[in-house]
Amino acid sequence: MTGTADHFVSQALYFDDPEGNGIEVYADRPRSEWQYPNGRLNIGTDHLDFERLLRIAEKTAKQVLEWNGPRTYAPERRGPRPFAGFLRVDGHGADGRKRVG
């Protein structure tokens, strides 16, 4: 791991692959947690709260373990996939819609 960051609307982990290419793995925060001081979306960079990420991971793992059968996902349908994970690798912006299942 080469770095971490809390961008207020998402959390990110940074890595380098063996060829030196940078990789960002991130998770959007729920839109309900986004803040809009003076009517503008608050985006920046701060220290990453690993304890918070571990709590999210534990909750997600529990949901996966309680899973009772396959579910389908239609890409054209809006909304999160069942049991969306907290890590995103799809390269989309902080739009709160696309999720890794």
C-alpha positions in Angstrom: 0.0 0.0 0.0 1.4 3.4 -1.0 -1.2 5.6 0.6 -4.6 6.2 2.0 -7.1 9.1 2.0 -10.5 10.2 3.2 -12.1 12.5 0.5 -15.2 13.2 2.6 -17.5 11.6 0.0 -15.3 8.4 -0.4 -12.4 6.6 1.2 -9.4 5.4 -0.8 -6.5 3.0 -0.6 -3.6 3.4 -3.0 -1.3 0.7 -4.4 1.4 0.2 -7.1 1.4 -2.8 -9.3 4.7 -4.6 -10.1 5.1 -2.4 -13.2 4.7 0.8 -11.1 1.2 1.7 -12.2 -0.9 3.3 -9.5 -4.1 1.6 -8.4 -6.8 3.3 -6.4 -9.4 1.2 -4.6 -12.2 3.3 -3.1 -15.6 3.3 -1.6 -18.2 6.0 -1.7 -19.8 7.1 1.5 -23.6 7.0 1.6 -25.0 10.2 0.1 -26.7 10.8 3.4 -23.2 11.5 4.9 -22.2 14.0 2.2 -21.9 17.6 3.5 -22.7 20.8 1.5 -21.3 23.8 3.3 -22.5 27.0 1.6 -24.4 24.8 -0.9 -21.2 23.2 -2.3 -20.2 19.5 -2.0 -17.4 19.2 0.5 -14.6 17.2 -1.2 -11.0 17.2 0.0 -8.3 15.0 1.5 -7.9 13.9 5.1 -6.5 11.0 7.2 -8.3 7.7 6.5 -10.3 6.2 9.5 -9.3 2.5 9.3 -11.5 1.7 12.3 -14.6 2.9 10.3 -13.5 0.8 7.3 -13.2 -2.3 9.5 -16.7 -1.7 11.0 -18.1 -1.5 7.4 -16.1 -4.6 6.3 -17.4 -6.6 9.3 -21.0 -5.6 8.6 -20.6 -6.5 4.9 -19.0 -9.8 5.7 -21.9 -10.7 8.0 -24.4 -9.9 5.3 -22.5 -12.2 2.8 -22.4 -15.0 5.4 -26.2 -14.7 5.9 -26.8 -14.7 2.1 -29.4 -17.4 1.2 -29.2 -17.8 -2.6 -28.3 -16.1 -5.8 -29.9 -12.8 -6.8 -29.9 -11.2 -10.2 -28.8 -7.7 -11.1 -30.0 -5.8 -14.2 -27.3 -3.2 -15.1 -29.9 -0.9 -16.5 -31.7 -0.8 -13.1 -30.6 2.0 -10.8 -29.6 1.1 -7.2 -27.0 -0.9 -5.5 -26.4 -4.6 -6.2 -27.3 -7.0 -3.4 -24.6 -7.1 -0.7 -22.6 -4.3 -2.3 -19.0 -4.4 -1.0 -17.3 -1.4 0.6 -14.4 -1.5 -2.0 -14.9 -0.1 -5.5 -12.7 -0.8 -8.4 -14.9 0.3 -11.3 -13.3 3.8 -11.7 -16.6 5.7 -11.6 -16.9 9.0 -9.8 -18.7 9.7 -6.5 -22.2 9.4 -7.9 -23.4 7.0 -5.3 -25.0 4.7 -7.9 -22.5 2.1 -9.2 -21.5 -0.6 -6.7 -19.4 -3.7 -6.8 -21.4 -6.8 -5.9 
